[in-house]
Amino acid sequence: MTVTGETLKAGGSAKKGGCRLCPRNCGAKREMEETGVCGQTDMVKVARAALHYWEEPCISGEAGSGTVFFSGCALHCVFCQNKEIADGTAGKYITVERLAEIFLELQAKGANNINLVTPGHFVPQIAEALTRAKKRGLFLPVVYNTGSYEYADTLRLMEGLVDIYLPDFKYMDAGLAKRYSHASDYSNVAKAAVAEMVRQTGEAVFEDGDEDGLMRRGTIVRHLVLPGCVEDSKAVIRYLYETYGNTVYISIMNQFTPMSDLAEYLEINRRVTEAEYEEVVDYAISIGVECGFIQEGETAKESFIPAFDGEGV
C-alpha cells in the first residue's frame, strides 16, 4: 500500500500531492522513495519487535508487551530518548506481509498485546497488516503508542483495529512546544487527537474487571515531566482531568533523561528533581485525579531504553 493522496482520500487525512498523514503536511511523494519529515518513504521500517517490560503495569503485565518500534518520527523532539530510531537510522525495511507475520509471532511468544510505537507515518500499511493478521487468528488487544502529533482523520483509519491508545501529551505551552519539538501547534493537535482516541475506546476496560489486571480497552495519556516545566505539567494534567475526568488514565512520568546533545537547551540538560516530580503528582491528587500511574525509584536510566538491534524483525 502506498501513502498517497488517493490512498487516504477516504480518510480525509491527505490531499493529492503527496503525504498528508500528519500535521507537518510535508507533501512528500513517499511512494516514489521520497522521504517525508518523518524521514521515511512508504516502505515500512522497523527497528525492533520483541517483548517489552517497561510500560505501565496494565500494559506490560508479567509476560510483556509485544512491542514493535517503527523507525522515523515527524515530531523530532530535541530530548528524544529513542533518537536512534526517531531519526530513521536504525531499522530494517519489511513488507506489509512480514509485519502481519511479526504480529502473529509476538502473540505466539505470549505477549499481552501488540504495541505499535510511533506508528503514525505508517498508518495505512499497519492497518492492512493488522487486518491480515486478524484474519489469521490475531486476537490480542492492539496498543497505539504515539507522541500525539497526529491528525484525528488519520487516527480514524485505525478505528476498529486499535483497542488501547497510549498517547503522550507533552506540552500545553506553545512556546515550549516550539522550542523543544518545533511544533507550536502541538497542544491543539494533541487535544484533537486525544479526543478522537477517547471517542474510539470509551472508558477503560480491564481483564476480569480488576484495575490491577491487564487493560483490554481504553486510553492512557502519558505526560513526561520536563526539568523546570512544573507549571506546564500542571496545565496538561488540569486540562486532561477537566476534559475527561476519570474516563482516561493519566500516567505521570519522571524518566526524563538528557541523552542527546542539549548544549543549546541547558535549561533541560538535567534530570527532573524529586521535588519537581512530587509537586506535579501532589497537584494531580489535589484536583481529584484518581485513575493514573506514577513512577517510583530510578526510572531515569538509559537501561530502560532497549537496544534497537533488529530483534524480531
ROROMI-938860 format. One record per atom (N, C-alpha, C): y, z, x; atom name. Coordinates in steps of 0.2 Angstrom, whole numbers, plus 5000, padded with zeros to 4 digits. Example, Ala and Ser with C-alpha at 12.3 -4.5 7.8 and 13.67 -1.06 7.14 Angstrom:
! ROROMI-938860
v,w,u,atome
4972,5039,5066,N
4978,5039,5062,CA
4984,5039,5066,C
4989,5035,5064,N
4995,5036,5068,CA
5000,5039,5064,C
//
This chain:
! ROROMI-938860
v,w,u,atome
4994,5000,5004,N
5000,5000,5000,CA
5006,5000,5004,C
5011,4996,5003,N
5017,4995,5007,CA
5023,4999,5004,C
5027,5002,5007,N
5033,5006,5005,CA
5038,5001,5004,C
5039,4998,4998,N
5044,4993,4997,CA
5048,4995,4991,C
5054,4991,4990,N
5057,4992,4983,CA
5053,4991,4977,C
5049,4985,4978,N
5045,4983,4972,CA
5039,4988,4971,C
5036,4991,4976,N
5031,4996,4975,CA
5033,5002,4971,C
5040,5004,4973,N
5042,5010,4970,CA
5047,5009,4964,C
5047,5003,4962,N
5052,5002,4956,CA
5050,5006,4950,C
5044,5007,4948,N
5042,5010,4943,CA
5044,5018,4943,C
5044,5020,4949,N
5045,5027,4950,CA
5053,5029,4951,C
5057,5023,4951,N
5064,5024,4951,CA
5067,5027,4958,C
5062,5028,4963,N
5065,5031,4969,CA
5067,5026,4975,C
5067,5019,4973,N
5069,5014,4978,CA
5072,5008,4974,C
5075,5005,4978,N
5078,4998,4976,CA
5076,4993,4980,C
5077,4987,4978,N
5075,4981,4983,CA
5079,4982,4989,C
5076,4980,4995,N
5080,4980,5001,CA
5077,4985,5006,C
5071,4988,5005,N
5068,4992,5010,CA
5067,4999,5007,C
5065,5004,5011,N
5063,5010,5009,CA
5069,5015,5006,C
5068,5017,5000,N
5072,5022,4997,CA
5069,5028,4995,C
5064,5030,4998,N
5060,5036,4996,CA
5063,5042,4997,C
5068,5043,5001,N
5071,5050,5002,CA
5079,5049,5002,C
5082,5054,5002,N
5090,5054,5001,CA
5093,5051,5007,C
5090,5049,5013,N
5093,5046,5018,CA
5095,5039,5016,C
5091,5036,5012,N
5092,5029,5009,CA
5093,5024,5015,C
5089,5024,5020,N
5090,5020,5026,CA
5088,5013,5025,C
5084,5011,5019,N
5083,5004,5018,CA
5078,5001,5023,C
5075,5004,5027,N
5071,5001,5032,CA
5065,4997,5029,C
5064,4992,5032,N
5058,4987,5029,CA
5052,4990,5033,C
5049,4995,5031,N
5044,4999,5034,CA
5037,4994,5034,C
5036,4990,5028,N
5030,4986,5028,CA
5031,4981,5033,C
5036,4980,5036,N
5037,4975,5042,CA
5037,4978,5048,C
5035,4984,5049,N
5034,4988,5055,CA
5041,4990,5058,C
5046,4990,5053,N
5052,4993,5055,CA
5052,5001,5053,C
5054,5005,5058,N
5054,5012,5056,CA
5060,5015,5053,C
5059,5019,5048,N
5065,5022,5045,CA
5068,5028,5048,C
5072,5032,5045,N
5075,5038,5048,CA
5069,5043,5049,C
5064,5042,5046,N
5058,5047,5047,CA
5054,5045,5053,C
5056,5039,5056,N
5053,5037,5062,CA
5046,5034,5061,C
5044,5032,5055,N
5038,5029,5053,CA
5039,5022,5050,C
5033,5018,5051,N
5033,5012,5047,CA
5029,5014,5041,C
5026,5009,5037,N
5022,5011,5031,CA
5015,5013,5033,C
5013,5013,5039,N
5006,5014,5041,CA
5006,5022,5042,C
5001,5025,5038,N
5000,5032,5039,CA
4999,5035,5046,C
5002,5040,5048,N
5001,5043,5054,CA
5000,5050,5054,C
4994,5053,5056,N
4993,5060,5055,CA
4991,5063,5062,C
4994,5069,5063,N
4993,5072,5070,CA
4988,5077,5070,C
4986,5080,5064,N
4980,5085,5064,CA
4978,5086,5057,C
4971,5087,5056,N
4968,5088,5049,CA
4963,5093,5050,C
4964,5099,5049,N
4960,5105,5050,CA
4961,5111,5046,C
4957,5116,5046,N
4958,5122,5043,CA
4963,5126,5046,C
4968,5129,5042,N
4974,5132,5044,CA
4974,5139,5041,C
4976,5144,5045,N
4975,5151,5043,CA
4982,5154,5042,C
4987,5151,5043,N
4994,5154,5044,CA
4999,5153,5038,C
4996,5151,5032,N
5000,5150,5027,CA
5001,5157,5023,C
5004,5157,5017,N
5004,5163,5013,CA
4997,5164,5011,C
4995,5171,5010,N
4988,5173,5009,CA
4985,5169,5003,C
4989,5168,4998,N
4986,5164,4992,CA
4984,5157,4993,C
4987,5155,4999,N
4985,5148,5001,CA
4980,5147,5006,C
4980,5151,5011,N
4975,5151,5017,CA
4969,5155,5015,C
4970,5160,5011,N
4964,5164,5010,CA
4960,5166,5016,C
4954,5167,5016,N
4949,5168,5022,CA
4947,5162,5025,C
4945,5157,5020,N
4942,5151,5023,CA
4947,5146,5026,C
4953,5147,5025,N
4958,5142,5027,CA
4960,5137,5023,C
4966,5134,5024,N
4969,5129,5020,CA
4968,5122,5024,C
4965,5117,5020,N
4964,5111,5023,CA
4970,5107,5024,C
4973,5108,5030,N
4980,5105,5031,CA
4980,5099,5035,C
4984,5094,5032,N
4985,5088,5035,CA
4992,5087,5037,C
4993,5087,5044,N
5000,5086,5046,CA
5002,5079,5047,C
5007,5077,5043,N
5009,5070,5044,CA
5014,5069,5049,C
5014,5064,5053,N
5019,5063,5058,CA
5026,5060,5055,C
5031,5062,5058,N
5038,5059,5056,CA
5041,5064,5051,C
5048,5064,5050,N
5051,5068,5046,CA
5058,5065,5045,C
5061,5065,5039,N
5068,5062,5038,CA
5073,5067,5039,C
5072,5074,5040,N
5077,5079,5040,CA
5079,5080,5047,C
5074,5081,5052,N
5076,5082,5059,CA
5081,5088,5060,C
5078,5094,5058,N
5082,5100,5059,CA
5082,5101,5067,C
5088,5104,5069,N
5089,5105,5077,CA
5084,5110,5079,C
5082,5115,5075,N
5077,5120,5077,CA
5070,5119,5075,C
5068,5113,5073,N
5062,5111,5071,CA
5056,5114,5075,C
5051,5118,5072,N
5046,5121,5076,CA
5040,5116,5077,C
5040,5111,5073,N
5035,5105,5074,CA
5038,5099,5076,C
5042,5100,5081,N
5046,5094,5084,CA
5042,5088,5086,C
5036,5090,5089,N
5031,5085,5092,CA
5029,5080,5087,C
5028,5083,5081,N
5026,5078,5075,CA
5032,5076,5071,C
5037,5080,5071,N
5043,5078,5067,CA
5046,5071,5070,C
5046,5071,5076,N
5049,5065,5080,CA
5045,5059,5080,C
5038,5060,5078,N
5034,5055,5077,CA
5030,5053,5083,C
5031,5057,5089,N
5027,5055,5095,CA
5020,5057,5095,C
5018,5062,5091,N
5011,5064,5091,CA
5008,5061,5084,C
5001,5059,5085,N
4998,5057,5079,CA
4994,5051,5080,C
4990,5049,5075,N
4986,5043,5075,CA
4987,5039,5069,C
4987,5033,5069,N
4988,5028,5064,CA
4981,5028,5060,C
4981,5029,5053,N
4975,5028,5050,CA
4976,5024,5043,C
4971,5022,5040,N
4971,5018,5034,CA
4971,5023,5028,C
4973,5021,5022,N
4973,5025,5016,CA
4966,5027,5015,C
4961,5022,5016,N
4954,5024,5015,CA
4952,5030,5020,C
4954,5030,5026,N
4952,5035,5031,CA
4956,5042,5028,C
4962,5041,5026,N
4965,5048,5023,CA
4961,5051,5017,C
4958,5046,5013,N
4954,5049,5007,CA
4948,5052,5010,C
4945,5049,5015,N
4939,5052,5019,CA
4941,5059,5022,C
4947,5060,5025,N
4949,5066,5028,CA
4949,5072,5022,C
4952,5070,5017,N
4952,5075,5011,CA
4945,5078,5009,C
4941,5073,5009,N
4934,5075,5007,CA
4930,5079,5013,C
4932,5077,5019,N
4929,5081,5024,CA
4931,5088,5025,C
4938,5089,5023,N
4941,5096,5023,CA
4937,5100,5018,C
4936,5097,5012,N
4933,5100,5007,CA
4926,5102,5009,C
4922,5098,5012,N
4916,5099,5015,CA
4916,5105,5020,C
4921,5106,5023,N
4922,5111,5028,CA
4923,5118,5025,C
4924,5118,5018,N
4925,5124,5015,CA
4932,5126,5014,C
4937,5121,5015,N
4944,5123,5014,CA
4946,5125,5007,C
4951,5129,5006,N
4953,5132,4999,CA
4957,5127,4995,C
4960,5122,4999,N
4964,5117,4996,CA
4965,5112,5001,C
4969,5106,4999,N
4971,5101,5003,CA
4979,5102,5003,C
4981,5103,5010,N
4988,5105,5011,CA
4991,5099,5015,C
4996,5096,5011,N
4999,5090,5014,CA
5006,5092,5017,C
5007,5092,5023,N
5013,5094,5027,CA
5017,5089,5029,C
5024,5089,5026,N
5029,5084,5027,CA
5026,5077,5025,C
5024,5077,5019,N
5021,5070,5016,CA
5026,5065,5013,C
5033,5067,5012,N
5037,5063,5008,CA
5038,5056,5010,C
5038,5054,5016,N
5039,5047,5018,CA
5032,5043,5017,C
5027,5046,5015,N
5020,5043,5014,CA
5018,5044,5007,C
5022,5046,5002,N
5020,5047,4996,CA
5016,5042,4992,C
5018,5035,4992,N
5013,5030,4989,CA
5006,5030,4992,C
5006,5030,4999,N
4999,5030,5002,CA
4995,5036,5000,C
4998,5042,5000,N
4995,5048,4999,CA
4992,5048,4992,C
4997,5046,4987,N
4995,5046,4980,CA
4988,5041,4979,C
4988,5036,4983,N
4982,5031,4982,CA
4976,5035,4985,C
4977,5038,4991,N
4971,5041,4994,CA
4969,5047,4990,C
4973,5051,4987,N
4971,5056,4983,CA
4967,5054,4977,C
4970,5048,4974,N
4966,5045,4968,CA
4959,5043,4970,C
4958,5040,4976,N
4952,5038,4978,CA
4947,5044,4979,C
4950,5049,4983,N
4946,5055,4984,CA
4944,5058,4978,C
4948,5059,4973,N
4946,5062,4967,CA
4941,5059,4963,C
4941,5052,4964,N
4936,5048,4960,CA
4929,5049,4964,C
4929,5052,4970,N
4923,5053,4974,CA
4921,5060,4974,C
4924,5064,4970,N
4922,5071,4970,CA
4927,5077,4973,C
4933,5075,4975,N
4938,5080,4977,CA
4940,5084,4971,C
4939,5090,4972,N
4941,5095,4966,CA
4945,5100,4968,C
4947,5101,4975,N
4951,5106,4977,CA
4959,5105,4975,C
4962,5111,4974,N
4969,5110,4972,CA
4973,5107,4978,C
4978,5103,4977,N
4982,5100,4982,CA
4989,5103,4982,C
4990,5104,4988,N
4997,5108,4990,CA
5002,5103,4993,C
5008,5102,4991,N
5013,5098,4994,CA
5018,5102,4997,C
5018,5102,5004,N
5021,5106,5008,CA
5027,5103,5011,C
5033,5104,5009,N
5039,5100,5011,CA
5045,5104,5013,C
5050,5100,5016,N
5056,5103,5018,CA
5061,5103,5012,C
5059,5099,5007,N
5063,5099,5000,CA
5069,5094,5001,C
5069,5090,5006,N
5074,5084,5006,CA
5071,5078,5003,C
5070,5079,4997,N
5066,5074,4993,CA
5070,5072,4987,C
5069,5066,4985,N
5071,5063,4978,CA
5066,5066,4973,C
5069,5068,4967,N
5064,5070,4962,CA
5060,5064,4959,C
5063,5058,4959,N
5059,5052,4957,CA
5053,5051,4961,C
5054,5052,4968,N
5048,5052,4972,CA
5043,5057,4971,C
5045,5063,4969,N
5040,5068,4968,CA
5036,5066,4961,C
5040,5063,4957,N
5036,5061,4950,CA
5030,5057,4952,C
5030,5053,4957,N
5024,5049,4959,CA
5018,5053,4960,C
5019,5060,4962,N
5014,5064,4963,CA
5011,5068,4957,C
5015,5067,4951,N
5013,5071,4946,CA
5006,5070,4943,C
5002,5075,4942,N
4995,5075,4940,CA
4990,5075,4947,C
4993,5074,4952,N
4989,5074,4959,CA
4990,5080,4963,C
4996,5083,4962,N
4998,5090,4965,CA
4997,5095,4961,C
4994,5101,4963,N
4994,5107,4959,CA
4998,5112,4961,C
5000,5113,4968,N
5004,5118,4971,CA
5010,5115,4975,C
5016,5117,4974,N
5021,5114,4978,CA
5023,5120,4982,C
5024,5119,4989,N
5026,5124,4994,CA
5032,5121,4997,C
5038,5121,4994,N
5044,5118,4997,CA
5048,5124,5001,C
5052,5121,5006,N
5057,5125,5009,CA
5063,5125,5004,C
5068,5130,5005,N
5075,5130,5003,CA
5078,5133,5009,C
5081,5128,5013,N
5083,5130,5019,CA
5091,5133,5019,C
5095,5130,5015,N
5102,5132,5015,CA
5105,5131,5008,C
5110,5135,5007,N
5114,5134,5001,CA
5121,5131,5004,C
5123,5133,5010,N
5130,5131,5013,CA
5129,5124,5015,C
5134,5120,5013,N
5134,5113,5015,CA
5135,5112,5023,C
5140,5117,5025,N
5141,5117,5032,CA
5135,5118,5037,C
5131,5123,5035,N
5125,5125,5039,CA
5120,5119,5039,C
5120,5116,5033,N
5115,5110,5032,CA
5117,5104,5036,C
5124,5103,5036,N
5126,5098,5040,CA
5125,5099,5048,C
5126,5105,5050,N
5126,5107,5057,CA
5119,5107,5059,C
5114,5109,5056,N
5108,5110,5058,CA
5102,5105,5056,C
5104,5101,5050,N
5100,5096,5048,CA
5103,5090,5046,C
5109,5089,5048,N
5113,5083,5047,CA
5113,5080,5040,C
5113,5085,5035,N
5112,5084,5028,CA
5116,5088,5024,C
5123,5087,5024,N
5127,5091,5020,CA
5125,5092,5012,C
5122,5087,5010,N
5120,5087,5003,CA
5113,5090,5002,C
5111,5094,5007,N
5104,5097,5006,CA
5103,5101,5000,C
5108,5106,4999,N
5107,5110,4994,CA
5106,5107,4987,C
5110,5102,4985,N
5110,5099,4979,CA
5103,5095,4978,C
5101,5092,4984,N
5095,5088,4984,CA
5089,5093,4983,C
5089,5099,4986,N
5084,5103,4986,CA
5083,5106,4979,C
5089,5108,4976,N
5089,5110,4969,CA
5086,5106,4964,C
5087,5099,4965,N
5084,5094,4960,CA
5077,5094,4962,C
5075,5094,4968,N
5068,5093,4970,CA
5064,5099,4967,C
5066,5105,4968,N
5063,5111,4966,CA
5062,5111,4959,C
5067,5109,4955,N
5067,5109,4948,CA
5061,5104,4946,C
5061,5099,4949,N
5055,5094,4947,CA
5048,5097,4949,C
5048,5101,4954,N
5042,5104,4956,CA
5039,5109,4951,C
5044,5113,4949,N
5043,5118,4944,CA
5041,5115,4937,C
5044,5110,4935,N
5043,5106,4929,CA
5036,5104,4929,C
5033,5102,4935,N
5026,5099,4935,CA
5021,5105,4935,C
5023,5110,4939,N
5017,5115,4939,CA
5018,5121,4934,C
5024,5122,4932,N
5024,5128,4927,CA
5023,5135,4931,C
5022,5140,4927,N
5021,5147,4931,CA
5014,5147,4935,C
5014,5151,4939,N
5009,5152,4944,CA
5002,5154,4941,C
4997,5151,4943,N
4990,5152,4940,CA
4986,5154,4947,C
4983,5160,4946,N
4978,5162,4952,CA
4971,5163,4950,C
4967,5162,4955,N
4960,5162,4954,CA
4958,5169,4950,C
4954,5168,4945,N
4952,5174,4941,CA
4958,5178,4938,C
4964,5175,4938,N
4970,5179,4935,CA
4972,5184,4940,C
4970,5185,4946,N
4972,5190,4950,CA
4977,5188,4955,C
4983,5191,4956,N
4988,5188,4960,CA
4986,5189,4967,C
4981,5193,4969,N
4979,5194,4976,CA
4974,5189,4978,C
4972,5184,4973,N
4967,5179,4974,CA
4971,5173,4976,C
4967,5167,4976,N
4970,5161,4978,CA
4974,5158,4973,C
4980,5154,4975,N
4984,5151,4970,CA
4980,5144,4968,C
4980,5143,4961,N
4977,5137,4959,CA
4982,5132,4956,C
4988,5135,4954,N
4994,5131,4952,CA
5000,5134,4952,C
5006,5131,4954,N
5012,5135,4954,CA
5016,5132,4960,C
5022,5136,4960,N
5027,5134,4966,CA
5029,5140,4970,C
5028,5139,4976,N
5031,5145,4981,CA
5036,5142,4985,C
5042,5145,4984,N
5048,5142,4988,CA
5049,5146,4994,C
5049,5143,5000,N
5050,5147,5006,CA
5057,5147,5008,C
5059,5152,5011,N
5066,5152,5015,CA
5065,5155,5021,C
5067,5152,5026,N
5067,5154,5033,CA
5074,5157,5035,C
5074,5164,5036,N
5080,5167,5038,CA
5082,5165,5045,C
5088,5162,5046,N
5091,5160,5052,CA
5095,5165,5055,C
5096,5166,5062,N
5100,5171,5065,CA
5107,5170,5063,C
5110,5175,5061,N
5117,5175,5059,CA
5119,5172,5052,C
5114,5171,5049,N
5115,5167,5042,CA
5112,5172,5036,C
5113,5178,5037,N
5110,5183,5032,CA
5114,5181,5025,C
5120,5180,5025,N
5124,5179,5018,CA
5121,5172,5015,C
5120,5167,5019,N
5117,5161,5016,CA
5110,5162,5013,C
5106,5166,5017,N
5099,5168,5014,CA
5100,5171,5008,C
5105,5176,5007,N
5105,5180,5001,CA
5107,5175,4995,C
5112,5170,4997,N
5114,5165,4992,CA
5108,5161,4989,C
5103,5159,4994,N
5097,5155,4992,CA
5093,5159,4987,C
5092,5165,4989,N
5087,5169,4985,CA
5090,5171,4978,C
5097,5172,4978,N
5100,5173,4972,CA
5100,5167,4967,C
5101,5161,4970,N
5100,5155,4966,CA
5093,5154,4963,C
5088,5155,4967,N
5081,5154,4965,CA
5080,5159,4960,C
5082,5166,4961,N
5080,5171,4956,CA
5084,5170,4949,C
5090,5168,4950,N
5094,5167,4944,CA
5092,5161,4940,C
5089,5156,4943,N
5087,5150,4940,CA
5080,5150,4937,C
5076,5153,4941,N
5069,5153,4939,CA
5065,5160,4938,C
5069,5165,4939,N
5066,5172,4938,CA
5060,5173,4942,C
5055,5175,4939,N
5048,5176,4942,CA
5043,5170,4941,C
5046,5165,4938,N
5042,5159,4937,CA
5039,5156,4944,C
5044,5156,4949,N
5042,5154,4956,CA
5041,5160,4960,C
5037,5159,4965,N
5036,5165,4971,CA
5041,5163,4976,C
5044,5168,4979,N
5049,5167,4985,CA
5046,5170,4991,C
5045,5166,4996,N
5042,5168,5002,CA
5048,5168,5007,C
5049,5174,5010,N
5055,5175,5014,CA
5052,5176,5021,C
5054,5172,5026,N
5050,5171,5032,CA
5055,5173,5038,C
5052,5177,5043,N
5056,5179,5049,CA
5054,5176,5055,C
5050,5170,5054,N
5047,5167,5060,CA
5051,5162,5064,C
5057,5162,5063,N
5062,5158,5067,CA
5060,5159,5074,C
5059,5153,5078,N
5058,5153,5085,CA
5062,5148,5088,C
5066,5150,5093,N
5070,5144,5096,CA
5066,5141,5102,C
5063,5135,5100,N
5059,5132,5104,CA
5062,5126,5108,C
5066,5122,5104,N
5069,5116,5107,CA
5076,5118,5111,C
5079,5113,5113,N
5085,5114,5117,CA
5091,5115,5112,C
5093,5122,5112,N
5098,5123,5107,CA
5105,5125,5111,C
5106,5122,5117,N
5112,5123,5121,CA
5118,5122,5117,C
5118,5117,5112,N
5124,5116,5108,CA
5124,5120,5102,C
5119,5124,5101,N
5119,5129,5095,CA
5117,5136,5097,C
5121,5138,5102,N
5120,5145,5105,CA
5119,5151,5099,C
5123,5150,5094,N
5123,5155,5089,CA
5116,5156,5085,C
5111,5151,5086,N
5105,5152,5083,CA
5099,5152,5089,C
5102,5152,5095,N
5097,5152,5101,CA
5094,5159,5102,C
5092,5162,5097,N
5088,5169,5097,CA
5084,5170,5091,C
5080,5175,5091,N
5076,5176,5086,CA
5080,5181,5081,C
5078,5181,5075,N
5081,5185,5069,CA
5079,5192,5071,C
5084,5196,5070,N
5083,5203,5072,CA
5080,5207,5066,C
5077,5212,5067,N
5073,5216,5062,CA
5078,5218,5056,C
5084,5220,5059,N
5089,5222,5054,CA
5091,5216,5049,C
5092,5210,5052,N
5094,5205,5048,CA
5089,5203,5043,C
5083,5203,5045,N
5077,5202,5040,CA
5077,5207,5035,C
5077,5213,5037,N
5076,5219,5032,CA
5082,5218,5027,C
5088,5216,5029,N
5094,5216,5024,CA
5092,5210,5019,C
5090,5205,5021,N
5088,5200,5016,CA
5083,5202,5011,C
5077,5205,5014,N
5072,5207,5010,CA
5074,5213,5005,C
5078,5217,5007,N
5081,5223,5003,CA
5085,5220,4998,C
5089,5214,4999,N
5093,5211,4994,CA
5089,5208,4989,C
5084,5205,4991,N
5079,5202,4986,CA
5076,5207,4981,C
5074,5212,4984,N
5072,5218,4979,CA
5077,5220,4975,C
5083,5221,4978,N
5089,5224,4974,CA
5091,5220,4968,C
5090,5213,4968,N
5092,5209,4962,CA
5086,5208,4957,C
5080,5211,4959,N
5074,5210,4954,CA
5069,5206,4956,C
5069,5203,4962,N
5063,5198,4964,CA
5057,5203,4964,C
5052,5200,4961,N
5045,5204,4961,CA
5040,5200,4963,C
5040,5193,4962,N
5035,5188,4964,CA
5037,5185,4971,C
5034,5187,4976,N
5036,5184,4983,CA
5031,5187,4988,C
5033,5185,4994,N
5029,5186,5000,CA
5035,5188,5006,C
5033,5193,5010,N
5037,5194,5016,CA
5032,5194,5022,C
5035,5193,5028,N
5031,5193,5034,CA
5032,5200,5038,C
5027,5202,5040,N
5027,5208,5044,CA
5024,5207,5051,C
5026,5211,5056,N
5023,5210,5063,CA
5026,5204,5066,C
5023,5202,5072,N
5026,5197,5076,CA
5024,5190,5074,C
5027,5188,5069,N
5026,5181,5067,CA
5030,5176,5070,C
5035,5178,5074,N
5039,5173,5078,CA
5036,5171,5084,C
5031,5168,5084,N
5027,5166,5090,CA
5025,5159,5090,C
5025,5156,5096,N
5023,5149,5097,CA
5016,5149,5095,C
5012,5154,5096,N
5005,5154,5095,CA
5003,5152,5088,C
5008,5153,5083,N
5007,5152,5076,CA
5007,5144,5075,C
5009,5140,5080,N
5010,5133,5079,CA
5004,5130,5082,C
5000,5126,5078,N
4994,5123,5080,CA
4995,5117,5085,C
4990,5116,5089,N
4990,5110,5093,CA
4990,5104,5089,C
4994,5099,5090,N
4994,5093,5087,CA
4991,5088,5091,C
4984,5089,5091,N
4980,5085,5096,CA
4975,5080,5093,C
4977,5079,5086,N
4972,5074,5083,CA
4966,5076,5080,C
4965,5083,5080,N
4959,5086,5077,CA
4958,5083,5070,C
4952,5081,5069,N
4950,5080,5062,CA
4953,5073,5059,C
4956,5069,5064,N
4959,5063,5062,CA
4955,5057,5063,C
//
